[in-house]
Amino acid sequence: MTAHSQHHLHVHLPQVRRPQLRWPGLPRTRRPGLLGELGLAALLLAAYLGVDTIRGAGRAAAARSHGEHVLRLEQWLHIDIEHGLNAWLATHPGLMTAANYEYATTYVISAILLLVGTYLWSPRLYRQARNSFIVLNLLAFACFALLPMTPPRMLPGFIDTVATGRTVGSWGSPMVADANQLAAMPSLHMAWALWVSVMLARTSRRRWLQVLSAVHVLVTLYVVLATANHYVLDVLGAAVVVAAAVVATERWDAHHPGERMPTSDAFFLDVETDDSTQNVGGLALLAGDASYEEIRANLDEQLDVLPHFTDRLVSEETPRWLPAGPIDWSHHLVELTVPDGGDLESVVGALTAQRLPRDRPLWRVWLIRGLGDRVAFCIVMHHCIADGVGAVAKLLHLLQPSYELPIPDRAGPGPLRRAGGVIQGLAQLATDGRPAALLPAGGPERGFATAQVPLAAVQQAARSHRMRVTELLLAAAGTALAEVDPALADACGNRLRVSVPVMLRSPHEVSPPLRSSEYFAGTPMRKRRSPGADEDGNLTGAVIVDAPALDAPIDEVRDEVRRATAALRTPTRALASRWVMATALRAVPHAGRRWFGRTVYGRKYFQAILSNMPGPDRPFTMAGYPLDEVYPILPPAPGIPLTIGALSWNGVLGFTVVTDANTLDARTFLDVLQDKVQQLRGVPDDAEPVLG
């Protein structure tokens, strides 16, 4: 083994950056789910309406009394300028109408523009803005509930400009006559305008935008006073709640630094054990003698577009990402040689089973020599960074030329259909039950084997059996198990319960646009250029399928497999699985999430994993060296004896099998599996390929 340190020559290559829409000065972060954010907005509106329902004659009288007291206090302080501004505005009808519309609209428009703009182009700023916005509104709602106050326009001596000007749709007009008229302190109009200005001043480098926002604050200040909707002290109250909200969220961020990891990603931290590390990645064989320096330069060039490759993990209970500082190349890129008498598969199996240190960025690369005129490039990253397709996306960033990954040529389900699918899927998951038999936990030693099959041959075999490719693989896995190890097949009750990951990516969900879904496979596809790495972590659900584990020809189990895989042809189970991991678990304490993950993700609920992933359809080079072979690297779930990964790449289907070496021999099983998926039958030349 050859060790390399940071003193090695670092070759600087020209860096080509793909254009990205980002808010200036802020690092990249993950965009939160739209449905969850809309849910928060709905809850915030419900809280406001809840306060508005607090009615009664006594409350109205108290609100009027509070307004009169504030007015007298302002007179004593000589800051009661509302009367003069209101009287002057009332004598200018055109300006009065414009002021009424400004009061009704611009504070809402500016806040929405900030939230929508940051959501689309700067998710990190969006989280900061969203949190402070929620806090300032909750503080204001508390004031409305505890200190009801009538606006000046409802007191003697003031002119109600809305009623006088008959402004359609403005606050106080008949169209919105039911709006809360006891909520003058603090002024939410002023608070929202101030909040927008504060957010822009703290984060945006666009001076013109800051100036425009400051002008909006001044105009809003004049309007809320001149229309007699608020007192001067209401404006001061708005400044107080904005300051309190910003300070409170800042202190929270200071005690909880970094970007919070979604529960769907943290799930794989919780289920990981020393004997069942959760590493995904790929193994590529390069034609030629690629040097350490060339590979390091290639990696270094792409680090800033690979999410979390320069971050480290903090806090086990609430995992967050923080910048890790300079990359320790002696750890992250290691060169070694296959020992005499050894083989590449045993070396890669041992390397990929190692647990990644959690005080460093959670990825490693090995350059493996001793393979004649080829070099093996093996990369792994923790499953909390990416799912299987996400790992493929990251590998593609290290290859040349740039590639447009295939994605479904249709949008995913809308919010209502998705919600209905989740409900239906939860009911289906509840009826799936457990395997017929609970297999022994096994041991820590892994078996690792790889093989390649021409993709066209697999597709032809699937057509000949009138099956999809995934169905063919499931049938081949069950029958191969029964042939290789009849005792294990009997222990499974001749039903191999397989967890099939389903990648829930759709055009409206993922940015950059890298999407793939197993249940979409076989539909018309289009290609789209990916401007950056897959930033979305684990967009994965799982569907449980019982594959017959019988020593029989595939034709004899075909119908049973097709019935069992009906769950793969509808997304409901996968949507429900994803909803549980990404949404429901957010409300569960860490101890509960950890218990849930280790209970459901393992041998109590399934006995094998099979992932069939789409890949590119053309050749690539890495640092100028052609890729001869590519294989996926997938982790087994705790206690699972068999994991099968299939990746289509440049006309070849690459298989990787990981087994519990004490239970099942990986090479023997893969040889039989390879034979079964190539059992060709004659089919018409014009037969449609079945890809899913």
N, C-alpha and C positions, 0 to 999 in steps of 0.2 A: 504494500500500500504506500502511495506517495502522498505526503502531506504538503499542502500549499498554504502559504501565509499571505498576509496582506502586502508583503514586499514584492510580490510578483509583478511583472510588467503589466500595466493596465493600458490596453489599446483603446484609444478614444476614437469611435466611429462617428460620422456625421449623424446627428439625431434628427429624425423626421417626426414631427408632432402632428397628429391628426387634429383638425379643428374641433373644438369642443365649446359648447355653451356653458360658461361657468361665471358665477358672480366673482368679480375681481377680489383677489386677496384671500380667498377661502379655499381650504383643501377639499378634495373630493369626499363625499360621503354618500351613504345609501339613502334613496328616496323612500319615505314611509308609504305604506299602502293607502291608496286613495279612499277606499271604502272606510277604513278606520278613521281617516281624517274627517270625512263627511259625517261619520258617527259622532266625533267630538264636537263638530259644529252643531249638530242636532241637539246634543246634550246641553251645549251652552245656550242655545235658543230656548230649550225647555226650561232651563234655570231662570232665564229672564221672564218668560211667560208665567212661571210659577210665582215669582215675586209680584207680577202684575195682577195675579188673582187675589192678592191680599186686599180686600175691599172693606167698606163699612163707613158709616157716617162719622164715627169717631176718628178714623184714620184720615179722612178728608179734612176734618177740622184741624187735626194736628198738623197736617201738611201746610195748610194755609197759615197757621200760627208760626210754624217754622220759617216760612217764607217771609212773613212780616218781621220776625226777629232778625233774620239775615239782612233785610233791607235797612232796619234801624241801626244795626251794627255797622253797615257800610256808610250810613250817613254820619255816624259818630266818627268813623275813620276817614271821612271825606273822600271816599272812593266810589260813591254812588253815581256813576256816570251813565247808568242804564237809561234814566229818564231822558236825558238830553239826546243821546244817540237814537233812542226810539222815536222821539218826537220829530227829529230831523228826517229820519228815514221815511216816516209816514207821509211826509209832504212831497216825496219823490216816488210816484207810483211805479215807474219803470224799474228803478233801482230796488224798490221794495220787493217787487216780484222776483227779480234776479236773486236777491238775498234769500228769499224764501226757498227757491229751488236749490241754491247753494247749500243752505242748511239741511235740506232733505237728502242731498245726493252725494256731494263730494267726499264727505268723510267715509262713507261706505265704499265708494269707488276706489279711493286711495288705499284703504285697508285691503280690499280684495286684490287690487293690482300688486301690492307688496307680497301678500301671501301666495297668490298664484305664480307670480314671477319667481319668487324664491323657491317655491315647490318645484318648478320646472327646471330652473337653472342653477340653483344653489341649495341643495337639500340641507346642508349644515346650517346655513343662515335661516332656512325655513324652520328648523326645529327650535332655534333660539327665539325667533320671532313668534312662532306659534305658542310656545310656552309662556312668554311674557304677556302675549295678548290674552291668553286664557286667564292668567292671574289678575291682570288689571280689570277684566270684565267681572270676575268673581268678586273682587274687592268693591267694585262699583255696585254690583247687585246687593251685596251685604249692606252698603250704605242706603240703597233704595228701601230695603226691607226695614232697617232699624231707624232711619231718619227720613221719612217721607217729606217731600217739600214741593210746594206749588211753585211753578215758574212765575216770573214777574208778570207776564201777559195776562195771568188770571187774577191779578190784584188790581184794585182801583188805581187810576192814574196812568195806566199803561195802555198802549194801543196794540191789539192783537193783529199783527201785520198779515198773518195767514187768512184770518177771517175777513179782514178789510180788503185784501187783494184778491180773495177768492182763488187762491193758488191750488190748482188741481193736483192731488196726490201728495201734497206736502204735509209734514207733521202738523196736526191740529186741524186739518181740513176734514170735511165730512168723510172722505175716502178712508182716512185713518183715524177717525174720531175715537176709536177704542184704544189707541196707543196710550201707554202709561203716562199720565199727566201729573203724577206725584213723584217723579224721579228727576228732579232738577239737580240735586247734589249727589255726586259730581257730574259735570257735563261730559257725557260719553262722546258727544260730537267733538269736543275739544280734546278729550283723552285720546280718541282714535287718531286725530290729526297729529297731536304731539307724539304719539307712539310711532307713527310712520316716520316722522321727521327724525326721531331719536335713532330708530333702526338704520335709516339711511346714513345719518351722520356718523354712526359708529362703524359702518361696514362698507359703504359705497365710496369709490374713488371718483365718481362722476359728480363734479362740483355743480354742474348745471342742474342735476337732479336734486341735490341738497338745497340749492337756492330756490328751485321751484317748490319744494316741500315747505321751506321756511315761509315763502309767500302764502302758500295755502294755509299755514297755521295762523298767520296774521289776518288773512281774510276771514277765516273761521272765527277767530277771536272777535273781530268786529261784528260779524253776522250774528253770533249767538247772543251778543249783548244788545245790538240794535233791534233785533226782532223780538226782544224781551222774552226769549226762551230760557235765559240763564242769567244769574247774578255774577258779579265779578268774583265773589268767593267760590262760586261753582267752578270757575276756570282754575282758581288756585287748587281746589279739590281735585280737579282733573290732573294737574301737574303732580300732586302728591301720589295719586294711585299709579300713575305711569312710573314715577321714580321708584315707588315701593315694588312694583312688579318687576322692573328691570333689575333692581338690586337683589330681590329674592331669587330670581332665576339665575343671576350671575353667581350668587353664593351656592346655589344648588349645583351648578356646573362646576364650581371650584372644588366642591367636595365629591363630585361624581364626574371626574374629567373623562374626556374622550367620547368616542361615538359608541352608543349602546348597541350591543349585538342583538339582533332579533332572536326570539325564542326558537324559531325554526332552525337557526344556525347553532345556537347554544345547545340545542338538543343533542348534538353529536359530541359536545364536550361532556355532557352529563352521562352519556351511555358508554363513554370510552373507559376501558380498563387496561392494565398493563398487558394482559393477554389478548386484548381485542382492540388494537389501536385503530383509529378512524382516519386513515389517510387515503386520499384519492390522488390520481395523477396519471402518468403515462410513461411508457417505455418505447423509445425510438432507437432504431439502429441506423447509424450514419455511415454512408460509404465514404471512406477516406480517413485520414489521420487528423481529426479535428483537435486543435490544441486547447489547453486549459485557458490561455489568454483570449483566444477567439470566442470561446463559449462564454467566458465571464463578461467580455465586452458586449456580447449580444444580450445577455441577461440584464446587465447594468443599464443598457439603453432603454429597456422596456419596463423597468421597475416602477416608474411613476404612473404607468397606465394599467398596472396590475393591482387592483384593490387589496389592501392589507398586506402586501408583500413587503412594505416598509414599516408596518405597525407591529406592536407587541400586545399581548393580552394582559389586561389587569382585571382584578376582582373576579373570583370564581362564582360568587352568588349572583352578581349582576355583571356579566362579562362586558367589558368595554375595550375599545381599541385606542391605543395611544401611539404616537410616533416613536419608533424604536431607536432612532439615531443612526449612525453609520452602520452599514452592512458588514458583518464579520464574514468575509468571503471564505476564510479557512473553515468555517462551519457550514455555510450555505452551499458551497460548491467544492466537492471533494473528488479527487481523482484516485482511482484504485485499479487493481489488476485482478482478473479472475485467477485464483490460486491454481497451482498445478493439481490436476486430478479433479478440479471443481468444474462447475458449469454455470452459465449465466443465470439460469432460472433459480438455482438455489441461492446465488448471491443476491439477486433482486428480491426474492422472497424474504430473505433475512433483513435486507435494508428497509423494505417498505413496511415491515412489521415493527420497526423501531418507533418508540413513542417520541414525538417531537417536543423538545423543551418548550415550556410555555412562557419562559422569560425572554424569548427571542421571536422574531417573525416565524410563523408556523409553516415553513416550507424548506425543502432541501433538494439539492440536485447532486447526482453522482455521475461522473464520467468513468465508464468501466472499459478498461482495455484488456488485451489478451485475447482478442476475437479475430485475429488475422488482420485483414485490411479494413475492418470496421470498428467503430467505437459505439458503445451503447450510451445513450443519454436517458437517464432515469430521473424523473421529477415527481415529487409528492408534495401535497399541501394538505393541511387538515381539512376534514369534511366541513368544518364550520366556516371555511372560506368559500367553498364551492361545492355544488353537486357534480354529477358526472359530466353533464354537458358543459357546465361552467369550467371544469378542469380542461376540457377539450378547447374551449375558447381561449383560455390562458396559454395553452400550448401553441395555438395558432398565432398568437402575438409574437412568439419567438421564431416564427418561420417566415420564409420569403417564397413567393410574393404575397402581398395582402390578399385575403380571401373573403368572399361573401358567403357566409354560412346559409344553408337552406332554412327557411322558416315557413310555417303554414300560411297559405294564401287566403286566410280568413281571420276575422277577429275572434277573440274568445267570447264566452257568454257575457251578457250584460248583467248589471247588478241584481235585478230581480231573478233572472234565470240562475245566476250563480247562487243566490241565497236559497232558492228552491232546491238546487242541486246539492247544496251542503246539507239541508234538512233531510232530503231523501238519502244521501250518502251516509249520514249518521245512523239512520235506521238500518241501512244495509250492513254497515260495519258491526252494529250491535248483534246482528244475526249470523255473522260469519263464524263465530265460535272459535274453538282452538283446534290444534291438530289432533288426529286420532290417537297419536302416541307422543309422549314426551321423551325425546332422545337424551342420552347421557350428556353431561356438560362438555366432555372431551378434555383436551389438553391444550397447552399454549403453542405447540409446534405447528407451523403452517406448511402446507404443501403448495407449490406454485408452479404452474405450467402454462405455456403459451402455444398457439398454433394459428395458422392462417388457412382460410378457405376462399376460393374465388367467389366474390359476391354473386356473380351471375349464376354460379352453380347452386348456391343456396336459394336464390330466388326461383330457379327452375325446379328445385326439389320441393319448395313450398307450393308452387303452382301444381306440380304433379300430385300433391296430396290435398289440393284445394284448401290450402291453409295460408295464413299470413306467416311472415318470417318469425315473428315472436311466438306464434302458436307452434310452429315447427320446432323452435328451440326448446319450448316447454315440453313438447312430446318427446323430443330426443333426450332431454335431460332425465326425465322420468324413466324411460326405457333403458337408457345407458346405466343409470344407477342400479336397476334391477339386474342387468347383465353383469356389471362389474362386482357388485356386492349384494347378492340376494338376501343375505341376513339383514343388512341395513334397510333394504326395501321392505322386508317383512316387518322390521321394527317400526317403520313409518305407517304400517297398515296398508302398504301398497298404494299409498296416496302421499306424494311428495308435496308438502304445502310450501309454495313459493311466493315470496314477496317480490312483486314486479314494480320497480320505481317508475313513476310517470312524471315527466317534466312538464309542469304547468306553465309554459311560456306562451304568451300571445302578443300580438303587435302593440296593443295599447298598454301593456303592463311593464315592458322591459325597456330600459334605456341603459346602454346602447342596444340597438335592435338585434340581439342574438336570442333566438327563441327556438325551442323544439319541444314537441310533445309526442310521447309515444302513441297516445290514442289518436293523434292527428295523422300518424304515419299512413302513407298510401293516398293522402289527399293531394291536390295540385299544390306545388311548392313554388315559391319565388325566392330570389336571393336579394340580399340587401347588404350594403357595405356596413361593417361594424366600425364606428369611429373610436371605440375604446374597448377595454376589456369588459367582460360580463361582470356587472357590479351588483347583481341581485342575489348572490349567495345561493341558498337552497330554495329554489322554486319547485319543490318536489312533493308529490303525494305518493302513496303506495296502495297497490291493489293486491289482495291475496288470492292466489289461484291454486287449486288442487290439481296437480298433474299426475296421471296414472303412473305408478312405479311398477310396471309389469314388463317381464321379459317377453315382448311381443313386437311384431312389426308395427311401424308407425300407422299404417292404414287401419289397424285394428283398434287403435286408441284415438284415432283422429276425431271422431264424432264426440267422444267424451271430452277431449281437450277443447274443441270448439264451444261446447256448452259451458265448460268451466271458464273459458276466456271471454264470455259475454260481458263480464264486468269490465274488461279492458276496452270494450267498444263504446262505453258510455263513461263520462267523466265524473259521475256523482261520487263514487267512493274516493277517488283521488282528490276531488275538491274538499270533501269532508275531512280527509286525512290532513290535507294542507291547512284547512281552517283550524283544526285542533292544534297543530304545531305552531302556526304563525299568529293565531288570534286568541284562542281560548286559554292557552298556557300563559299568556301575558298576565292573567289575573291570578295565577297560582304562585305561591312562594317558592323559593328555589328548592327547598327540601321536597316539596310536592312535585315539582317538575322533574327533579332527579329520580324520584321514586317512580313516577309515571314512565319516564323514558326507559329505565332499566327493567320495568315490568313488561311493557308492550313490545320493546325492540329486542327480540331475542327468541330463544328456543321455545318459550311458552306459547308463542303465537305463530311461528313459522319455522321451517327447517332448511330453507335455501333462499338465495337471492339470485335473480336473473335480470340483468339490465342490458337492453338492446338499444344502442345509441347511434344516431346518425352522425356522420362525419363528412369531411370534404371529398370531392370526387376528382381530385387532380393531384399531381406530384408537387412536392415542396423541397426546399433546401433549408438548412440551418447553418448560418454563418458561411454559406457557400457550399455546404456538403449535402448531397442528396439524401433524403430519407428512404431507406430500403423497406423497413417494416415499422409498424406502429401498433402498440397494444395498450388497452386500458388497464388502469390499476384501480381496483375497487376493494374496500375493506369488508371483512365479514362482520356480521352482527355478533354480539357476545353469545357463545355457545352454539353457533350455527356451523354445521359441518361442510357446507358447500356454498360457494359464491361464484357465479358465472358472469363475466362481463364480455359483451360483444360490441365491437366498434367497426363500422364501415369506413374504409379509408382508401381512396384511390382505386376503387374496384376490387378491394379485398375486404373480407370480414375477418378481423383479428379477434381471437378468443383469448381470454385469460381466465384460468380456473384457480381459485384459492380454496383449499380444503383444510379441515382439521386433519393433520397428517397422521394422528393416531387412529382416525376413523376411516379415512378414505384416501387412497393414493391419487394425487392430482394428475400425474402423467397418464396413468392407466385410464382414468375416467375420461380425460380429454381426448385421448386417442379413439376411444369408443364413440364419444360424442361427435368427433370430427367425421368419423365414418358414417354415422347415422344421418347427419345433415347433408351428406353428399350422395345419398342413395337416390340416384336420378331415375326418373321415369320419362318416357316419351310424352311430349306435350306439343300442341300445334305451335308453329313459329309465331303466330299472331296472338298467342295467349297473353292476357294482361298480367304484368308483374304484380305481385302482392308484397308490399314492403313492410307492413306494420308488424 
